[in-house]
Amino acid sequence: MKELDKAEPAGKPEDEATVSRRNLLLGTAGLTLGTAALGVSSAMGQEMHMAEHTGHSSLSASAGSSRLYDINTFEGTTDIAHDPADIPAPITRREPATVRVDLETVEVEARLDQGTTYQFWTFNGRVPGPFIRVRVGDTVEVHLKNNENSVMMHNVDLHAVTGPGGGAGATSANPGEEKSFTFKALHPGLYVYHCAVPPVAMHISCGMYGLILVEPEEGLPPVDREFYVMQGEIYTEEDFGTKGLLTTSYDKMVAEQPTYFVFNGHVGALTDHYPLTAKVGETVRIFFGVGGPNFTSSFHVIGEIFDKAYQLGSVVSPPIDSVQSIMVPPGSANIVEFKVEVPGRYVLVDHALSRAEKGLAGYLVVEGEPNLEVFDAPHNENESGH
């Protein structure tokens, strides 16, 4: 994403399955490499024929291509997890501009859990896709390219768009095609975007979702750290913890029976790979969204209280104060802010805590001097208590 004729702003500033998934709250590790094609259950039938549907743009991963993404690896394995600190800087200009947003989609086999891979469909090779940041009044040019190596058609529906389909019809692209459209950012707020090719829920559950922030004219209040976190579900034919390449289950998806719940793409993404970090005394802002496609989140940071929460992503309504958890439905978002006052490890969860047993957990690691006036307890090896 960049303003036209300007430089692009810099980004900011294992356990085995037989072990209880409570251990997820202590972290998981390990990756496996894979490149095989996606297996999809036969129940999807003709719904999966890409020629019958509008599509979302995908990136070409072929050698020498002009792609917008890098293939990340972790311990030698392909990794689609989005670093929560990888987020554009706040907008400082106070006049509208024309902003170009480039999205490419790539279908890639990558880590899901220890010893387990999955065929993800992604925006720019990450789950969630890139954090898009514009200002109210901006004219936004959206360009999508569908990877020539894709199997599926793809498109994008941005909830920040005022117009039919949120741009989905305008960006429908077969493999190798590129489409574009322009919209005016009329309403400030934090919005979800996602692929809208039928079956829409399948494209979302395979990783095709992200957030777009439309800043108000005056911007957001300054904070020390900003993070980008999204929750999603993954539906597989195989049971949780099965090793190897797993197969997408259409039947489980329509029955709303997820095999995995994840933050930022896969199990361990925000524990082993990219834990959030801060220092005592700093203010933290988390842009939190739910790709879904089916489940509402009760987002909570164990051991913290949100000083402010911007309900449903609204930045024009007054935020609510001193909140323990926020409820975020699928296809929606919220912004929370808080000051970290005590060092330690804080666990990010959906307080429907059975979901931690299916992979849903993250860490916020706070470093600094103890603050005994606020919290005074004997040292122990598991201070987070989870």
HELIX and SHEET records of a PDB file:
HELIX    1   1 ARG A   21  LEU A   26  5                                   6    
HELIX    2   2 SER A   42  MET A   48  5                                   7    
HELIX    3   3 MET A   50  GLU A   52  5                                   3    
HELIX    4   4 PRO A  164  GLY A  167  5                                   4    
HELIX    5   5 VAL A  200  SER A  205  1                                   6    
HELIX    6   6 TYR A  250  VAL A  254  1                                   5    
HELIX    7   7 GLN A  311  GLY A  313  5                                   3    
HELIX    8   8 LEU A  353  LYS A  358  5                                   6    
SHEET    1   A 4 LYS A   2  GLU A   3  0                                        
SHEET    2   A 4 THR A  98  ASP A 113 -1                                        
SHEET    3   A 4 THR A 116  PHE A 123 -1                                        
SHEET    4   A 4 GLY A 244  LEU A 245  1                                        
SHEET    1   B 4 LYS A   2  GLU A   3  0                                        
SHEET    2   B 4 THR A  98  ASP A 113 -1                                        
SHEET    3   B 4 THR A 139  ASN A 146  1                                        
SHEET    4   B 4 GLU A 178  LYS A 184 -1                                        
SHEET    1   C 2 ASN A  72  PHE A  74  0                                        
SHEET    2   C 2 THR A  77  ASP A  79 -1                                        
SHEET    1   D 4 ILE A 132  ARG A 135  0                                        
SHEET    2   D 4 TYR A 209  GLU A 215  1                                        
SHEET    3   D 4 GLY A 189  HIS A 194 -1                                        
SHEET    4   D 4 ASP A 157  LEU A 158 -1                                        
SHEET    1   E 6 TYR A 260  PHE A 263  0                                        
SHEET    2   E 6 ARG A 225  ILE A 234 -1                                        
SHEET    3   E 6 THR A 283  GLY A 292  1                                        
SHEET    4   E 6 SER A 332  LYS A 339 -1                                        
SHEET    5   E 6 PHE A 306  TYR A 310 -1                                        
SHEET    6   E 6 ILE A 320  VAL A 323 -1                                        
SHEET    1   F 5 LEU A 276  LYS A 279  0                                        
SHEET    2   F 5 GLY A 362  GLU A 367  1                                        
SHEET    3   F 5 GLY A 344  ASP A 350 -1                                        
SHEET    4   F 5 SER A 297  ILE A 302 -1                                        
SHEET    5   F 5 SER A 325  VAL A 328 -1                                        
END                                                                             
